[in-house]
Amino acid sequence: MANWDQELDASGLNCPLPILRAKKALAGMQSGQVLRIIATDPGSVKDFEAFAKQTGHELLESKEEGGKFHFLIKKA
């Protein structure tokens, strides 16, 4: 189980809100820290993959568990 420095619960939010909230959270974090995001929007899977590619942050984990999507993003 990976560790994370900050958690963002974006459950119930639809695109693009989970990404915008993640962007804001990452802005306040140190390089190398890990943000855990929980989302319920199935579209967020593709969104976070694209977000990581565009921003250079590393998507460490992307999984679905009980209808919720969990992401770990390491700040570049």
mmCIF file of the N, C-alpha and C atoms, coordinates in Angstrom:
data_MODEL
# 
_entry.id   MODEL 
# 
loop_
_atom_site.group_PDB 
_atom_site.id 
_atom_site.type_symbol 
_atom_site.label_atom_id 
_atom_site.label_alt_id 
_atom_site.label_comp_id 
_atom_site.label_asym_id 
_atom_site.label_entity_id 
_atom_site.label_seq_id 
_atom_site.pdbx_PDB_ins_code 
_atom_site.Cartn_x 
_atom_site.Cartn_y 
_atom_site.Cartn_z 
_atom_site.occupancy 
_atom_site.B_iso_or_equiv 
_atom_site.pdbx_formal_charge 
_atom_site.auth_seq_id 
_atom_site.auth_comp_id 
_atom_site.auth_asym_id 
_atom_site.auth_atom_id 
_atom_site.pdbx_PDB_model_num 
ATOM 1   N N  . MET A 1 1  ? 0.842   -1.198 0.000   1.00 0.00 ? 1  MET A N  1 
ATOM 2   C CA . MET A 1 1  ? 0.000   0.000  0.000   1.00 0.00 ? 1  MET A CA 1 
ATOM 3   C C  . MET A 1 1  ? 0.879   1.252  0.000   1.00 0.00 ? 1  MET A C  1 
ATOM 4   N N  . ALA A 1 2  ? 0.665   2.071  -0.973  1.00 0.00 ? 2  ALA A N  1 
ATOM 5   C CA . ALA A 1 2  ? 1.464   3.294  -1.083  1.00 0.00 ? 2  ALA A CA 1 
ATOM 6   C C  . ALA A 1 2  ? 1.013   4.326  -0.050  1.00 0.00 ? 2  ALA A C  1 
ATOM 7   N N  . ASN A 1 3  ? 1.916   5.167  0.324   1.00 0.00 ? 3  ASN A N  1 
ATOM 8   C CA . ASN A 1 3  ? 1.581   6.260  1.233   1.00 0.00 ? 3  ASN A CA 1 
ATOM 9   C C  . ASN A 1 3  ? 1.344   7.525  0.436   1.00 0.00 ? 3  ASN A C  1 
ATOM 10  N N  . TRP A 1 4  ? 0.590   8.442  1.014   1.00 0.00 ? 4  TRP A N  1 
ATOM 11  C CA . TRP A 1 4  ? 0.358   9.714  0.353   1.00 0.00 ? 4  TRP A CA 1 
ATOM 12  C C  . TRP A 1 4  ? 0.431   10.831 1.383   1.00 0.00 ? 4  TRP A C  1 
ATOM 13  N N  . ASP A 1 5  ? 0.639   12.035 0.881   1.00 0.00 ? 5  ASP A N  1 
ATOM 14  C CA . ASP A 1 5  ? 0.825   13.192 1.753   1.00 0.00 ? 5  ASP A CA 1 
ATOM 15  C C  . ASP A 1 5  ? -0.471  13.969 1.960   1.00 0.00 ? 5  ASP A C  1 
ATOM 16  N N  . GLN A 1 6  ? -1.345  13.907 0.977   1.00 0.00 ? 6  GLN A N  1 
ATOM 17  C CA . GLN A 1 6  ? -2.581  14.669 1.055   1.00 0.00 ? 6  GLN A CA 1 
ATOM 18  C C  . GLN A 1 6  ? -3.679  13.904 0.339   1.00 0.00 ? 6  GLN A C  1 
ATOM 19  N N  . GLU A 1 7  ? -4.905  14.050 0.818   1.00 0.00 ? 7  GLU A N  1 
ATOM 20  C CA . GLU A 1 7  ? -6.022  13.351 0.192   1.00 0.00 ? 7  GLU A CA 1 
ATOM 21  C C  . GLU A 1 7  ? -7.068  14.345 -0.272  1.00 0.00 ? 7  GLU A C  1 
ATOM 22  N N  . LEU A 1 8  ? -7.613  14.071 -1.446  1.00 0.00 ? 8  LEU A N  1 
ATOM 23  C CA . LEU A 1 8  ? -8.658  14.913 -2.025  1.00 0.00 ? 8  LEU A CA 1 
ATOM 24  C C  . LEU A 1 8  ? -9.850  14.024 -2.333  1.00 0.00 ? 8  LEU A C  1 
ATOM 25  N N  . ASP A 1 9  ? -10.979 14.307 -1.711  1.00 0.00 ? 9  ASP A N  1 
ATOM 26  C CA . ASP A 1 9  ? -12.192 13.535 -1.982  1.00 0.00 ? 9  ASP A CA 1 
ATOM 27  C C  . ASP A 1 9  ? -13.045 14.312 -2.972  1.00 0.00 ? 9  ASP A C  1 
ATOM 28  N N  . ALA A 1 10 ? -13.057 13.850 -4.215  1.00 0.00 ? 10 ALA A N  1 
ATOM 29  C CA . ALA A 1 10 ? -13.823 14.516 -5.269  1.00 0.00 ? 10 ALA A CA 1 
ATOM 30  C C  . ALA A 1 10 ? -15.066 13.703 -5.629  1.00 0.00 ? 10 ALA A C  1 
ATOM 31  N N  . SER A 1 11 ? -15.535 12.884 -4.683  1.00 0.00 ? 11 SER A N  1 
ATOM 32  C CA . SER A 1 11 ? -16.735 12.070 -4.905  1.00 0.00 ? 11 SER A CA 1 
ATOM 33  C C  . SER A 1 11 ? -17.921 12.971 -5.222  1.00 0.00 ? 11 SER A C  1 
ATOM 34  N N  . GLY A 1 12 ? -18.717 12.543 -6.199  1.00 0.00 ? 12 GLY A N  1 
ATOM 35  C CA . GLY A 1 12 ? -19.922 13.288 -6.550  1.00 0.00 ? 12 GLY A CA 1 
ATOM 36  C C  . GLY A 1 12 ? -19.660 14.456 -7.488  1.00 0.00 ? 12 GLY A C  1 
ATOM 37  N N  . LEU A 1 13 ? -18.406 14.751 -7.755  1.00 0.00 ? 13 LEU A N  1 
ATOM 38  C CA . LEU A 1 13 ? -18.077 15.850 -8.661  1.00 0.00 ? 13 LEU A CA 1 
ATOM 39  C C  . LEU A 1 13 ? -17.865 15.312 -10.071 1.00 0.00 ? 13 LEU A C  1 
ATOM 40  N N  . ASN A 1 14 ? -18.339 16.060 -11.061 1.00 0.00 ? 14 ASN A N  1 
ATOM 41  C CA . ASN A 1 14 ? -18.154 15.641 -12.443 1.00 0.00 ? 14 ASN A CA 1 
ATOM 42  C C  . ASN A 1 14 ? -17.061 16.470 -13.109 1.00 0.00 ? 14 ASN A C  1 
ATOM 43  N N  . CYS A 1 15 ? -16.544 15.918 -14.195 1.00 0.00 ? 15 CYS A N  1 
ATOM 44  C CA . CYS A 1 15 ? -15.520 16.575 -14.987 1.00 0.00 ? 15 CYS A CA 1 
ATOM 45  C C  . CYS A 1 15 ? -15.958 18.012 -15.287 1.00 0.00 ? 15 CYS A C  1 
ATOM 46  N N  . PRO A 1 16 ? -15.117 19.018 -15.195 1.00 0.00 ? 16 PRO A N  1 
ATOM 47  C CA . PRO A 1 16 ? -13.677 18.925 -14.914 1.00 0.00 ? 16 PRO A CA 1 
ATOM 48  C C  . PRO A 1 16 ? -13.323 19.196 -13.449 1.00 0.00 ? 16 PRO A C  1 
ATOM 49  N N  . LEU A 1 17 ? -14.295 19.179 -12.552 1.00 0.00 ? 17 LEU A N  1 
ATOM 50  C CA . LEU A 1 17 ? -14.027 19.555 -11.160 1.00 0.00 ? 17 LEU A CA 1 
ATOM 51  C C  . LEU A 1 17 ? -12.971 18.710 -10.445 1.00 0.00 ? 17 LEU A C  1 
ATOM 52  N N  . PRO A 1 18 ? -12.979 17.371 -10.591 1.00 0.00 ? 18 PRO A N  1 
ATOM 53  C CA . PRO A 1 18 ? -11.918 16.610 -9.900  1.00 0.00 ? 18 PRO A CA 1 
ATOM 54  C C  . PRO A 1 18 ? -10.514 17.045 -10.329 1.00 0.00 ? 18 PRO A C  1 
ATOM 55  N N  . ILE A 1 19 ? -10.346 17.312 -11.629 1.00 0.00 ? 19 ILE A N  1 
ATOM 56  C CA . ILE A 1 19 ? -9.039  17.751 -12.151 1.00 0.00 ? 19 ILE A CA 1 
ATOM 57  C C  . ILE A 1 19 ? -8.684  19.129 -11.597 1.00 0.00 ? 19 ILE A C  1 
ATOM 58  N N  . LEU A 1 20 ? -9.642  20.043 -11.606 1.00 0.00 ? 20 LEU A N  1 
ATOM 59  C CA . LEU A 1 20 ? -9.388  21.403 -11.120 1.00 0.00 ? 20 LEU A CA 1 
ATOM 60  C C  . LEU A 1 20 ? -9.014  21.395 -9.644  1.00 0.00 ? 20 LEU A C  1 
ATOM 61  N N  . ARG A 1 21 ? -9.714  20.580 -8.869  1.00 0.00 ? 21 ARG A N  1 
ATOM 62  C CA . ARG A 1 21 ? -9.407  20.484 -7.428  1.00 0.00 ? 21 ARG A CA 1 
ATOM 63  C C  . ARG A 1 21 ? -8.029  19.860 -7.211  1.00 0.00 ? 21 ARG A C  1 
ATOM 64  N N  . ALA A 1 22 ? -7.706  18.861 -8.025  1.00 0.00 ? 22 ALA A N  1 
ATOM 65  C CA . ALA A 1 22 ? -6.399  18.197 -7.922  1.00 0.00 ? 22 ALA A CA 1 
ATOM 66  C C  . ALA A 1 22 ? -5.286  19.174 -8.272  1.00 0.00 ? 22 ALA A C  1 
ATOM 67  N N  . LYS A 1 23 ? -5.520  19.964 -9.315  1.00 0.00 ? 23 LYS A N  1 
ATOM 68  C CA . LYS A 1 23 ? -4.554  20.966 -9.753  1.00 0.00 ? 23 LYS A CA 1 
ATOM 69  C C  . LYS A 1 23 ? -4.260  21.945 -8.618  1.00 0.00 ? 23 LYS A C  1 
ATOM 70  N N  . LYS A 1 24 ? -5.328  22.386 -7.965  1.00 0.00 ? 24 LYS A N  1 
ATOM 71  C CA . LYS A 1 24 ? -5.210  23.346 -6.867  1.00 0.00 ? 24 LYS A CA 1 
ATOM 72  C C  . LYS A 1 24 ? -4.459  22.721 -5.683  1.00 0.00 ? 24 LYS A C  1 
ATOM 73  N N  . ALA A 1 25 ? -4.798  21.481 -5.363  1.00 0.00 ? 25 ALA A N  1 
ATOM 74  C CA . ALA A 1 25 ? -4.148  20.791 -4.246  1.00 0.00 ? 25 ALA A CA 1 
ATOM 75  C C  . ALA A 1 25 ? -2.657  20.596 -4.529  1.00 0.00 ? 25 ALA A C  1 
ATOM 76  N N  . LEU A 1 26 ? -2.338  20.179 -5.760  1.00 0.00 ? 26 LEU A N  1 
ATOM 77  C CA . LEU A 1 26 ? -0.942  19.945 -6.133  1.00 0.00 ? 26 LEU A CA 1 
ATOM 78  C C  . LEU A 1 26 ? -0.132  21.235 -6.101  1.00 0.00 ? 26 LEU A C  1 
ATOM 79  N N  . ALA A 1 27 ? -0.770  22.339 -6.428  1.00 0.00 ? 27 ALA A N  1 
ATOM 80  C CA . ALA A 1 27 ? -0.083  23.636 -6.437  1.00 0.00 ? 27 ALA A CA 1 
ATOM 81  C C  . ALA A 1 27 ? 0.466   23.984 -5.056  1.00 0.00 ? 27 ALA A C  1 
ATOM 82  N N  . GLY A 1 28 ? -0.216  23.504 -4.019  1.00 0.00 ? 28 GLY A N  1 
ATOM 83  C CA . GLY A 1 28 ? 0.215   23.805 -2.664  1.00 0.00 ? 28 GLY A CA 1 
ATOM 84  C C  . GLY A 1 28 ? 1.132   22.758 -2.054  1.00 0.00 ? 28 GLY A C  1 
ATOM 85  N N  . MET A 1 29 ? 1.527   21.784 -2.868  1.00 0.00 ? 29 MET A N  1 
ATOM 86  C CA . MET A 1 29 ? 2.358   20.689 -2.368  1.00 0.00 ? 29 MET A CA 1 
ATOM 87  C C  . MET A 1 29 ? 3.805   20.805 -2.833  1.00 0.00 ? 29 MET A C  1 
ATOM 88  N N  . GLN A 1 30 ? 4.693   20.107 -2.131  1.00 0.00 ? 30 GLN A N  1 
ATOM 89  C CA . GLN A 1 30 ? 6.110   20.083 -2.491  1.00 0.00 ? 30 GLN A CA 1 
ATOM 90  C C  . GLN A 1 30 ? 6.343   19.059 -3.599  1.00 0.00 ? 30 GLN A C  1 
ATOM 91  N N  . SER A 1 31 ? 7.372   19.289 -4.391  1.00 0.00 ? 31 SER A N  1 
ATOM 92  C CA . SER A 1 31 ? 7.770   18.341 -5.422  1.00 0.00 ? 31 SER A CA 1 
ATOM 93  C C  . SER A 1 31 ? 8.082   16.991 -4.768  1.00 0.00 ? 31 SER A C  1 
ATOM 94  N N  . GLY A 1 32 ? 7.576   15.903 -5.363  1.00 0.00 ? 32 GLY A N  1 
ATOM 95  C CA . GLY A 1 32 ? 7.823   14.573 -4.824  1.00 0.00 ? 32 GLY A CA 1 
ATOM 96  C C  . GLY A 1 32 ? 6.747   14.089 -3.867  1.00 0.00 ? 32 GLY A C  1 
ATOM 97  N N  . GLN A 1 33 ? 5.889   15.002 -3.421  1.00 0.00 ? 33 GLN A N  1 
ATOM 98  C CA . GLN A 1 33 ? 4.791   14.586 -2.542  1.00 0.00 ? 33 GLN A CA 1 
ATOM 99  C C  . GLN A 1 33 ? 3.702   13.921 -3.367  1.00 0.00 ? 33 GLN A C  1 
ATOM 100 N N  . VAL A 1 34 ? 2.884   13.108 -2.689  1.00 0.00 ? 34 VAL A N  1 
ATOM 101 C CA . VAL A 1 34 ? 1.857   12.331 -3.381  1.00 0.00 ? 34 VAL A CA 1 
ATOM 102 C C  . VAL A 1 34 ? 0.460   12.757 -2.938  1.00 0.00 ? 34 VAL A C  1 
ATOM 103 N N  . LEU A 1 35 ? -0.386  12.987 -3.930  1.00 0.00 ? 35 LEU A N  1 
ATOM 104 C CA . LEU A 1 35 ? -1.779  13.356 -3.684  1.00 0.00 ? 35 LEU A CA 1 
ATOM 105 C C  . LEU A 1 35 ? -2.654  12.156 -4.017  1.00 0.00 ? 35 LEU A C  1 
ATOM 106 N N  . ARG A 1 36 ? -3.529  11.795 -3.092  1.00 0.00 ? 36 ARG A N  1 
ATOM 107 C CA . ARG A 1 36 ? -4.487  10.711 -3.338  1.00 0.00 ? 36 ARG A CA 1 
ATOM 108 C C  . ARG A 1 36 ? -5.825  11.361 -3.656  1.00 0.00 ? 36 ARG A C  1 
ATOM 109 N N  . ILE A 1 37 ? -6.429  10.932 -4.747  1.00 0.00 ? 37 ILE A N  1 
ATOM 110 C CA . ILE A 1 37 ? -7.719  11.479 -5.157  1.00 0.00 ? 37 ILE A CA 1 
ATOM 111 C C  . ILE A 1 37 ? -8.742  10.354 -5.206  1.00 0.00 ? 37 ILE A C  1 
ATOM 112 N N  . ILE A 1 38 ? -9.918  10.636 -4.660  1.00 0.00 ? 38 ILE A N  1 
ATOM 113 C CA . ILE A 1 38 ? -11.037 9.693  -4.746  1.00 0.00 ? 38 ILE A CA 1 
ATOM 114 C C  . ILE A 1 38 ? -12.110 10.385 -5.585  1.00 0.00 ? 38 ILE A C  1 
ATOM 115 N N  . ALA A 1 39 ? -12.570 9.702  -6.630  1.00 0.00 ? 39 ALA A N  1 
ATOM 116 C CA . ALA A 1 39 ? -13.581 10.286 -7.506  1.00 0.00 ? 39 ALA A CA 1 
ATOM 117 C C  . ALA A 1 39 ? -14.646 9.240  -7.834  1.00 0.00 ? 39 ALA A C  1 
ATOM 118 N N  . THR A 1 40 ? -15.817 9.718  -8.244  1.00 0.00 ? 40 THR A N  1 
ATOM 119 C CA . THR A 1 40 ? -16.891 8.791  -8.612  1.00 0.00 ? 40 THR A CA 1 
ATOM 120 C C  . THR A 1 40 ? -17.225 8.898  -10.101 1.00 0.00 ? 40 THR A C  1 
ATOM 121 N N  . ASP A 1 41 ? -16.654 9.893  -10.784 1.00 0.00 ? 41 ASP A N  1 
ATOM 122 C CA . ASP A 1 41 ? -16.912 10.100 -12.210 1.00 0.00 ? 41 ASP A CA 1 
ATOM 123 C C  . ASP A 1 41 ? -16.041 9.151  -13.034 1.00 0.00 ? 41 ASP A C  1 
ATOM 124 N N  . PRO A 1 42 ? -16.676 8.213  -13.782 1.00 0.00 ? 42 PRO A N  1 
ATOM 125 C CA . PRO A 1 42 ? -15.893 7.260  -14.585 1.00 0.00 ? 42 PRO A CA 1 
ATOM 126 C C  . PRO A 1 42 ? -14.971 7.963  -15.584 1.00 0.00 ? 42 PRO A C  1 
ATOM 127 N N  . GLY A 1 43 ? -15.352 9.143  -16.032 1.00 0.00 ? 43 GLY A N  1 
ATOM 128 C CA . GLY A 1 43 ? -14.539 9.908  -16.973 1.00 0.00 ? 43 GLY A CA 1 
ATOM 129 C C  . GLY A 1 43 ? -13.227 10.369 -16.377 1.00 0.00 ? 43 GLY A C  1 
ATOM 130 N N  . SER A 1 44 ? -13.148 10.353 -15.049 1.00 0.00 ? 44 SER A N  1 
ATOM 131 C CA . SER A 1 44 ? -11.941 10.849 -14.390 1.00 0.00 ? 44 SER A CA 1 
ATOM 132 C C  . SER A 1 44 ? -10.727 9.960  -14.666 1.00 0.00 ? 44 SER A C  1 
ATOM 133 N N  . VAL A 1 45 ? -10.962 8.690  -15.025 1.00 0.00 ? 45 VAL A N  1 
ATOM 134 C CA . VAL A 1 45 ? -9.850  7.784  -15.313 1.00 0.00 ? 45 VAL A CA 1 
ATOM 135 C C  . VAL A 1 45 ? -9.034  8.332  -16.485 1.00 0.00 ? 45 VAL A C  1 
ATOM 136 N N  . LYS A 1 46 ? -9.712  8.620  -17.607 1.00 0.00 ? 46 LYS A N  1 
ATOM 137 C CA . LYS A 1 46 ? -9.035  9.183  -18.780 1.00 0.00 ? 46 LYS A CA 1 
ATOM 138 C C  . LYS A 1 46 ? -8.528  10.593 -18.477 1.00 0.00 ? 46 LYS A C  1 
ATOM 139 N N  . ASP A 1 47 ? -9.318  11.347 -17.727 1.00 0.00 ? 47 ASP A N  1 
ATOM 140 C CA . ASP A 1 47 ? -8.938  12.732 -17.400 1.00 0.00 ? 47 ASP A CA 1 
ATOM 141 C C  . ASP A 1 47 ? -7.613  12.787 -16.656 1.00 0.00 ? 47 ASP A C  1 
ATOM 142 N N  . PHE A 1 48 ? -7.455  11.930 -15.656 1.00 0.00 ? 48 PHE A N  1 
ATOM 143 C CA . PHE A 1 48 ? -6.231  11.974 -14.859 1.00 0.00 ? 48 PHE A CA 1 
ATOM 144 C C  . PHE A 1 48 ? -5.022  11.441 -15.628 1.00 0.00 ? 48 PHE A C  1 
ATOM 145 N N  . GLU A 1 49 ? -5.266  10.500 -16.548 1.00 0.00 ? 49 GLU A N  1 
ATOM 146 C CA . GLU A 1 49 ? -4.169  10.028 -17.405 1.00 0.00 ? 49 GLU A CA 1 
ATOM 147 C C  . GLU A 1 49 ? -3.671  11.177 -18.270 1.00 0.00 ? 49 GLU A C  1 
ATOM 148 N N  . ALA A 1 50 ? -4.602  11.910 -18.869 1.00 0.00 ? 50 ALA A N  1 
ATOM 149 C CA . ALA A 1 50 ? -4.259  13.046 -19.729 1.00 0.00 ? 50 ALA A CA 1 
ATOM 150 C C  . ALA A 1 50 ? -3.617  14.162 -18.909 1.00 0.00 ? 50 ALA A C  1 
ATOM 151 N N  . PHE A 1 51 ? -4.174  14.402 -17.727 1.00 0.00 ? 51 PHE A N  1 
ATOM 152 C CA . PHE A 1 51 ? -3.664  15.443 -16.830 1.00 0.00 ? 51 PHE A CA 1 
ATOM 153 C C  . PHE A 1 51 ? -2.200  15.185 -16.475 1.00 0.00 ? 51 PHE A C  1 
ATOM 154 N N  . ALA A 1 52 ? -1.879  13.933 -16.154 1.00 0.00 ? 52 ALA A N  1 
ATOM 155 C CA . ALA A 1 52 ? -0.513  13.568 -15.784 1.00 0.00 ? 52 ALA A CA 1 
ATOM 156 C C  . ALA A 1 52 ? 0.435   13.788 -16.964 1.00 0.00 ? 52 ALA A C  1 
ATOM 157 N N  . LYS A 1 53 ? 0.000   13.389 -18.165 1.00 0.00 ? 53 LYS A N  1 
ATOM 158 C CA . LYS A 1 53 ? 0.827   13.564 -19.357 1.00 0.00 ? 53 LYS A CA 1 
ATOM 159 C C  . LYS A 1 53 ? 1.084   15.046 -19.628 1.00 0.00 ? 53 LYS A C  1 
ATOM 160 N N  . GLN A 1 54 ? 0.041   15.856 -19.511 1.00 0.00 ? 54 GLN A N  1 
ATOM 161 C CA . GLN A 1 54 ? 0.147   17.283 -19.824 1.00 0.00 ? 54 GLN A CA 1 
ATOM 162 C C  . GLN A 1 54 ? 0.980   18.053 -18.809 1.00 0.00 ? 54 GLN A C  1 
ATOM 163 N N  . THR A 1 55 ? 0.903   17.658 -17.551 1.00 0.00 ? 55 THR A N  1 
ATOM 164 C CA . THR A 1 55 ? 1.541   18.444 -16.490 1.00 0.00 ? 55 THR A CA 1 
ATOM 165 C C  . THR A 1 55 ? 2.905   17.914 -16.074 1.00 0.00 ? 55 THR A C  1 
ATOM 166 N N  . GLY A 1 56 ? 3.207   16.649 -16.431 1.00 0.00 ? 56 GLY A N  1 
ATOM 167 C CA . GLY A 1 56 ? 4.481   16.068 -16.039 1.00 0.00 ? 56 GLY A CA 1 
ATOM 168 C C  . GLY A 1 56 ? 4.443   15.422 -14.664 1.00 0.00 ? 56 GLY A C  1 
ATOM 169 N N  . HIS A 1 57 ? 3.287   15.510 -13.979 1.00 0.00 ? 57 HIS A N  1 
ATOM 170 C CA . HIS A 1 57 ? 3.141   14.813 -12.703 1.00 0.00 ? 57 HIS A CA 1 
ATOM 171 C C  . HIS A 1 57 ? 3.029   13.316 -13.017 1.00 0.00 ? 57 HIS A C  1 
ATOM 172 N N  . GLU A 1 58 ? 3.390   12.492 -12.057 1.00 0.00 ? 58 GLU A N  1 
ATOM 173 C CA . GLU A 1 58 ? 3.393   11.052 -12.292 1.00 0.00 ? 58 GLU A CA 1 
ATOM 174 C C  . GLU A 1 58 ? 2.152   10.394 -11.701 1.00 0.00 ? 58 GLU A C  1 
ATOM 175 N N  . LEU A 1 59 ? 1.404   9.692  -12.560 1.00 0.00 ? 59 LEU A N  1 
ATOM 176 C CA . LEU A 1 59 ? 0.230   8.947  -12.093 1.00 0.00 ? 59 LEU A CA 1 
ATOM 177 C C  . LEU A 1 59 ? 0.739   7.596  -11.594 1.00 0.00 ? 59 LEU A C  1 
ATOM 178 N N  . LEU A 1 60 ? 0.832   7.452  -10.261 1.00 0.00 ? 60 LEU A N  1 
ATOM 179 C CA . LEU A 1 60 ? 1.389   6.239  -9.665  1.00 0.00 ? 60 LEU A CA 1 
ATOM 180 C C  . LEU A 1 60 ? 0.388   5.109  -9.642  1.00 0.00 ? 60 LEU A C  1 
ATOM 181 N N  . GLU A 1 61 ? -0.878  5.469  -9.505  1.00 0.00 ? 61 GLU A N  1 
ATOM 182 C CA . GLU A 1 61 ? -1.904  4.427  -9.359  1.00 0.00 ? 61 GLU A CA 1 
ATOM 183 C C  . GLU A 1 61 ? -3.240  4.950  -9.859  1.00 0.00 ? 61 GLU A C  1 
ATOM 184 N N  . SER A 1 62 ? -3.978  4.063  -10.496 1.00 0.00 ? 62 SER A N  1 
ATOM 185 C CA . SER A 1 62 ? -5.326  4.364  -10.954 1.00 0.00 ? 62 SER A CA 1 
ATOM 186 C C  . SER A 1 62 ? -6.111  3.073  -10.831 1.00 0.00 ? 62 SER A C  1 
ATOM 187 N N  . LYS A 1 63 ? -7.078  3.057  -9.910  1.00 0.00 ? 63 LYS A N  1 
ATOM 188 C CA . LYS A 1 63 ? -7.838  1.815  -9.731  1.00 0.00 ? 63 LYS A CA 1 
ATOM 189 C C  . LYS A 1 63 ? -9.277  2.121  -9.340  1.00 0.00 ? 63 LYS A C  1 
ATOM 190 N N  . GLU A 1 64 ? -10.129 1.122  -9.553  1.00 0.00 ? 64 GLU A N  1 
ATOM 191 C CA . GLU A 1 64 ? -11.524 1.269  -9.160  1.00 0.00 ? 64 GLU A CA 1 
ATOM 192 C C  . GLU A 1 64 ? -11.799 0.310  -8.021  1.00 0.00 ? 64 GLU A C  1 
ATOM 193 N N  . GLU A 1 65 ? -12.532 0.795  -7.047  1.00 0.00 ? 65 GLU A N  1 
ATOM 194 C CA . GLU A 1 65 ? -12.867 -0.027 -5.886  1.00 0.00 ? 65 GLU A CA 1 
ATOM 195 C C  . GLU A 1 65 ? -14.266 0.347  -5.421  1.00 0.00 ? 65 GLU A C  1 
ATOM 196 N N  . GLY A 1 66 ? -15.178 -0.576 -5.518  1.00 0.00 ? 66 GLY A N  1 
ATOM 197 C CA . GLY A 1 66 ? -16.536 -0.337 -5.042  1.00 0.00 ? 66 GLY A CA 1 
ATOM 198 C C  . GLY A 1 66 ? -17.206 0.874  -5.658  1.00 0.00 ? 66 GLY A C  1 
ATOM 199 N N  . GLY A 1 67 ? -17.005 1.061  -6.969  1.00 0.00 ? 67 GLY A N  1 
ATOM 200 C CA . GLY A 1 67 ? -17.654 2.166  -7.657  1.00 0.00 ? 67 GLY A CA 1 
ATOM 201 C C  . GLY A 1 67 ? -16.953 3.499  -7.490  1.00 0.00 ? 67 GLY A C  1 
ATOM 202 N N  . LYS A 1 68 ? -15.849 3.496  -6.767  1.00 0.00 ? 68 LYS A N  1 
ATOM 203 C CA . LYS A 1 68 ? -15.068 4.722  -6.613  1.00 0.00 ? 68 LYS A CA 1 
ATOM 204 C C  . LYS A 1 68 ? -13.718 4.542  -7.287  1.00 0.00 ? 68 LYS A C  1 
ATOM 205 N N  . PHE A 1 69 ? -13.205 5.636  -7.809  1.00 0.00 ? 69 PHE A N  1 
ATOM 206 C CA . PHE A 1 69 ? -11.925 5.595  -8.496  1.00 0.00 ? 69 PHE A CA 1 
ATOM 207 C C  . PHE A 1 69 ? -10.874 6.247  -7.626  1.00 0.00 ? 69 PHE A C  1 
ATOM 208 N N  . HIS A 1 70 ? -9.739  5.555  -7.481  1.00 0.00 ? 70 HIS A N  1 
ATOM 209 C CA . HIS A 1 70 ? -8.660  6.039  -6.637  1.00 0.00 ? 70 HIS A CA 1 
ATOM 210 C C  . HIS A 1 70 ? -7.438  6.334  -7.501  1.00 0.00 ? 70 HIS A C  1 
ATOM 211 N N  . PHE A 1 71 ? -6.850  7.494  -7.289  1.00 0.00 ? 71 PHE A N  1 
ATOM 212 C CA . PHE A 1 71 ? -5.663  7.886  -8.042  1.00 0.00 ? 71 PHE A CA 1 
ATOM 213 C C  . PHE A 1 71 ? -4.586  8.355  -7.085  1.00 0.00 ? 71 PHE A C  1 
ATOM 214 N N  . LEU A 1 72 ? -3.343  8.026  -7.421  1.00 0.00 ? 72 LEU A N  1 
ATOM 215 C CA . LEU A 1 72 ? -2.205  8.570  -6.678  1.00 0.00 ? 72 LEU A CA 1 
ATOM 216 C C  . LEU A 1 72 ? -1.370  9.336  -7.679  1.00 0.00 ? 72 LEU A C  1 
ATOM 217 N N  . ILE A 1 73 ? -1.172  10.614 -7.426  1.00 0.00 ? 73 ILE A N  1 
ATOM 218 C CA . ILE A 1 73 ? -0.384  11.444 -8.320  1.00 0.00 ? 73 ILE A CA 1 
ATOM 219 C C  . ILE A 1 73 ? 0.789   12.029 -7.560  1.00 0.00 ? 73 ILE A C  1 
ATOM 220 N N  . LYS A 1 74 ? 1.989   11.813 -8.108  1.00 0.00 ? 74 LYS A N  1 
ATOM 221 C CA . LYS A 1 74 ? 3.204   12.334 -7.495  1.00 0.00 ? 74 LYS A CA 1 
ATOM 222 C C  . LYS A 1 74 ? 3.556   13.659 -8.177  1.00 0.00 ? 74 LYS A C  1 
ATOM 223 N N  . LYS A 1 75 ? 3.705   14.686 -7.360  1.00 0.00 ? 75 LYS A N  1 
ATOM 224 C CA . LYS A 1 75 ? 3.990   16.010 -7.918  1.00 0.00 ? 75 LYS A CA 1 
ATOM 225 C C  . LYS A 1 75 ? 5.382   16.062 -8.540  1.00 0.00 ? 75 LYS A C  1 
ATOM 226 N N  . ALA A 1 76 ? 5.444   16.629 -9.735  1.00 0.00 ? 76 ALA A N  1 
ATOM 227 C CA . ALA A 1 76 ? 6.720   16.739 -10.460 1.00 0.00 ? 76 ALA A CA 1 
ATOM 228 C C  . ALA A 1 76 ? 7.640   17.728 -9.782  1.00 0.00 ? 76 ALA A C  1 
# 
